[in-house]
Amino acid sequence: EVQLLESGGGLVQPGGSLRLSCTASGFTFSFYTMNWVRQAPGEGLEWVSSITGDGGGTNYADSVKGRFTVSRDNFKNTLYLQMNSLRAEDAAIYYCAKDIPDWGSAFDLWGQGTMVIVSS
Amino acid sequence: DIQMTQSPSTLSASVGNTVTITCRASQSIDSWLAWYQQKPGKAPKLLIYRASSLQTGVPSRFSGSGSGTEFTLTISNLQPADFATYYCQQYRSYSLAFGGGTKVEIK
């Protein structure tokens, strides 16, 4: 079955760190740019980060640049998001999403999301 | 960075109606625009990519048009399953950006 499964969310104090994982199945993971998108409670969608299929290229939203690091392990079919110096405004559901098999980053496969809560 | 503005933010309609949602980009994005549907508690679902290409499995009552800075998503013959929130997204350049969303409600 073609799917993405996120894990690693939870409650963390402001200033703390968390690492999210997204395990892929049912497609050739290394062929695709992968992405993280988040959604704060009751709010819209916000793109967070992207990483190319070979892991050699990354991009970040200004809101997380310097604090978050995206990486991937193509042998384990797993995408990661290392989140440091977490702030209250980082609290959200974090989705991983796969690029379409076409030029550019529209997202044709999404995980179910993992919740991150930042609170003391 | 490119900003995306959707209108309206909320739309009330009845089953069988045709509804149109507009998305405007702060600068030209050619046809690098996608539309998503999101239902409460669920991940978004891709409906349209490259402004007008229907994603596999999406009903043909959904259609997209536009290029440059102005785009529309049209839903014809609105069905009960279509009541949801819709987002546009530009992928002309990083930072990728979503519109603020349009909630389609039952009238």
Interface residues (C-beta under 8 A of the other chain):
Chain A: N35 V37 G44 L45 E46 W47 S50 N59 A61 D62 Y95 I100 D102 G104 S105 A106 F107 D108 W110 G111 Q112 G113
Chain B: D1 W32 A34 Y36 Q38 A43 P44 K45 L46 Y49 R50 Q55 Y87 Q89 Y91 R92 Y94 S95 L96 A97 F98 G99 G100 G101
